[in-house]
Amino acid sequence: MFGAEFIRVLALISAFASVFLLFQLILRFTAERRSVFNAINKRMSMIATGTDREDIVAYLRKNQPDFDQVPSTMFGRAYLRFRQNLLMSAVPFTADQVIIGMGLLFAVLSLIIAVAVWSANIPLGIGVIQLILAVSAAAAIGLPVLAISFVAQRRRKKMQTQFPVSLDIFVRALRSGHPVSSAIELLTQEMEDPIGSEYGLVSDEVAYGADLTDALHEMAARWDLDDIRMFVVSLSVQNETGGNLAEVLSNLSKVIRERATLYLQVRALSSEGRMTGWLLTALPIFTFVSLFAMNPQFYLGVARDPIFFIGFPLMIFWYLVGVYAIRRMVDLKV
């Protein structure tokens, strides 16, 4: 009896110790994850996980295009813009990885749809092949590119909204006695993404020996924001001529806010055209893919018609011409 009771007590103690240790491990893991999750921006969360600063800089700059060498060809400029959108949208993959992924998805979708069409006893003529390639390209390339562009523009607008606030914090830091580098480091700890990580990237580049104005100029080029360019010019002029930098930046913050007010008024007046542009760009692709997925026979029934061989490519061509024309009309500069 005594031995059985002893074993029972020992089993209970072991179970209690196991549950206690497991509970402590869960609490520790949750606390670590919470500290990472509550980090103010991506850079600070990576620092909290122990990532090396060089790896952080490489991660944040992995999709940065070379703005000093602007391509002369249309495809080169499109690739440059695509990399910039990936950078602004904070996609955790390089441009080459995304392109390879879209290419593989395009090939897989084309093969799956071709096999399904062949299994339905539909001849794989020229029109059907054109339709299969168009649907696969729209689903594997068109929709991801539109999604990346949408997210990139949203983050760019947020960056534009955050910048005057960051200037106010920068001015207060200067007036309280902080040097410029310390003021920028303060911004990396106080500002959310995307501008918090961008200032952190500038701070790390300066720590590795880059010139401050050059690092800020690259930041302006990455996001294509004239407000940051004016900030860089103000710093450059102040370094050459001297003066009260805090007062200069305070006035610059007011100018940027007034410019932002005018910009919002222009956007409000042009909102109908911009919404029309987005609808005429995204809606045909989304409708084409959705309708083919729900009722393939709607397109396959006419794909074998001889006029489809010529009409379908011409339709795609005029769609691209229309998208280009609409984007040019709604691309307003303020």
N, C-alpha and C positions, 0 to 999 in steps of 0.2 A: 504493500500500500504506500509506504513512504517513498519508495522509488518511483511509483507512478505519479504521486503528487509532485515530487521534485521535477520530474520530466515535464509535467503539465505547467508548473510555474516557470521553468526554464523556457518552454515554448512560448508562453505568454510574454515573457521578458524579451525574447528574441523578436517576436512579432512587433512588440511595442518599439524596440530599438530600430527595427527595419523601417517601420512606418515613420518614425521620427526622423531618421536620416533621409528617407525619401522626401519627406515634407520639407526638410531644410534644403535639399538640393533643388526642389521645385521653387522654393522661395528665392534662392540665390539666382537661379536661372531667370526667374521672372523679374527680379530687381535689375539684373544686368540688361535684359531685353528692354525693360522700361526706361532705363537710363539712355539706351541707344535710341529708342523710339521718341523719347522726349527731347532729344537733341534739337537745337533750334534749326539746323539745316543739315544737308547731306554731308558736308565736309566735317562738321562737328560729330556727326554720328559715326563716320569712318574713323575719326580720331579716337572716339570712345571705344571702338572695337580693337584698337591697337594697330591700325593700319599705318604703315610707314608714310612719311610726308611725301617722299618721291613717288610712291605708288598712288597717293591721292592726287598729286599734280598730273600724273600720267592718265589717271582715270577721268579727271575733269576735262582734260584737253584731248582726249582720244579722237574726237571728231572735229577738232579745230582745223578749218581749211587754211591753206596758205594764201592769205589775202594779198601778199606782195606780188604774186604771179597770177594775174587774172587770165583765165583761158580765153582764147580767141574764138573757139568753136562753140556752137550752140550746146552740144552735148557736154563739153567741159564746163560751161557755165551752169548747166542744169545739175551736174554732179557737185559743183561747188555749193549751189543752193541746197541740194539734198543733204550734204554734210552739215551745213549750217542749221538746217531744220532739225537734224538729229541731235546736234549739240544743244539747241534751244529747248527741245522737247525732253532732254535728259534720258534718252534711250540708252540702256546699259549695254549696247553693242556697237561695234564699229560700223562704218558705212559699208565696208566690204562684206562683213558678216551679214548685214541686213540684205544687201543685194544678192549674196549667195543664197540666203534663206528664201527670198522671194523667187529666185530662179528655180530652186528645188521645188518649192510649192507650186510654181507654174507648171513644171514638168510633171509632177505627181497628179495635179488636177487634170491636166490635159490627157494623161494616160487613163485615169479613172473614167473620165467622161467619154473618151473614145471607146473604151471597153464596154461601158454601159450602152452607148449608142449601137455598137456592133452587136451586142447581145440582144438588142431589140429588133434585129434584122433590118436596120436602116443602113443603106449603102454609105460608105465614107467618101462622098464626092468632094469636090473643091469647096462648094458652099458649106457643107457640113464641117469640113476641116477648118474653114475660116471662122465659123461660129464657135467651134470648140476652143480654138486659140483665143478668140476674143473674150469668151466667158472666163477662161482660165486667167488671162491677163488682167481682166477687170477685178477678179476675186483675189488674185495673188499679188498684183502690183498696184492696181488703181486704188482699191480700198485702203491698203496699208499706207500708201503715200498720202492720201487725203487725211487719214487719221493722224499721221505724224505732222503734217502741215497744220492741222487744226490745233493740236496740242502745243506746237511750237509757237503759234501766234498768240495763244492764250497766255503762255508763260512770258512771251515778249511784252505783252500788255501789262502783265503783273510787274515785270521788271521796270517798265516805264513808270508805273505808279509808285513803285518802291523808291525810285532814285531820289526824288525831292526829299522824302523822309530821311533817307540815308545822309543827304547833305546837311539836314538840320542836326542830326546826331554828330556828324563830322565837325560842324561849326561849334557845337557845344563842347565837344572834346578839345578842340583847339583853344577855345576861350578859357577852359579850365586848366590849361597848361600842358596838355598832351602834345608830343610831336606828331608829325604827319603819319609816320609809320605806326605809332601807337594808336592813333585815331582810327586808322584802317583796321588794325587788329581788333579794336573795340567793335567795329561794324561786323566783323566776321562772327562775333559772339552774340550780337544783339539782333541781327537781321535774319529773317527767314529766307528760304530759297525762293527765287533763284539768285537774288542779289547777294545773300549772305555767303554762299559758296563761291560766287564770283569774286567778292572782295577777299575771301580766304585764298583763292588762287593767286590774286595779285600779291597778297602778303607773302605767300610761299615763294613766288617768283622773285620778289625783292630780297627775301632772305637768302636765296641761292645766287644773288649777284646781279639780277636784272635791274635796269633803271626803272624808277617808279612811273615816270611819264610813258615809257615804252610799254610797261605792263598794263597801264590804264588804257593806252591807245589800242592794244590788242583786245582788251575787254570791250571797248566801244565797237571794234570791228566785228567781234563775235556776235554781238547783238544788233549791230547796225543801228545804233541810237545816237542821234545828234546831241542829245542832252549830255551824254557822257563825253562826247568829243569837246563840247564847250567846257566841261569840267577839266579835261586834260589841257586845253588851251589856257585856262585860268591858272592852273598850277605851273605851266611852263612860263607864262608871262611873269608870275609872281617870283619864280626862281631867278629870272633874269633881271627884273627891275626892283624886286623887293616890295614892301607894302604890307598892309594888314590882310593876310590871307583869309581870316575868319570873316571880315567884312565883305571881301570880294565874293566869297562863296555864299554868304547870306543874301547878297543882292542877286547872285546867280540863281539861288533857289527860288526867289520871287519871280524872276524872269521865266524860269522853267515852268512854274505853276501857272503863270499867265499864258504861256504858250500851250500848256496842256489844256487850259480852259478853251482856248481858241480851237485846238485840235478836236476836242470833244464836240464842240459846236459843229465843226465841219463833218465829223463822223455822224452826228445826228441828222444833218441835212442829207448826207449821202447813204444813210442806212438802208434805204429801199434798194438802191443800186447794188450795194455790197451783198445784201441778202439775196437779191436776184442772182448775182454772180455765184454765190455759194450753192444756191439751189440748182442752177443750170449746170454747175460743175459736178456736184456730188449726186444729185437725184437721178440723172440718167444711168450712172454706173450702178448705183444701189438698186434701182428698179430693174435694170437689165439682169443683174445677178439673181435678185430675188425671184423675178418672174421665171427665169430659166430653171431655178431650183424647184419652184412649185409646179410649173407646167412646161416641161421641156418641149413638148409637142407644139407649143405655140410658135416656137422658132424653127424647130426641126421640120415642121410641115411645109414651110416655104423655103427652107435652105437648099432644096434641090431644084428650085426654079432657076432657069438660066439668068434672069435679070438680077438674082440675088448675088451672083458672083461679082457684078460690077457695082450694084447699088449699096451693098453692105460696106465695102471698103471706102466708098465715097462718103457714106454717112459718118463713118469714124473720122475721116479727114475733116469734114466740115464741123464735126463736133470739136475737134482740137482747135480749128481756126476760131470757132466761136468762143471757146474757153480763153484763148489768148487775147482776143479782142475785148472780152468782158473784163479780164484782169487788167488790161491796160487802161480801160475807161474808169475803173473804180480805184486805181492806184493813185490816190491823191497825196500830194506832198504839201505839208504845212510848214 
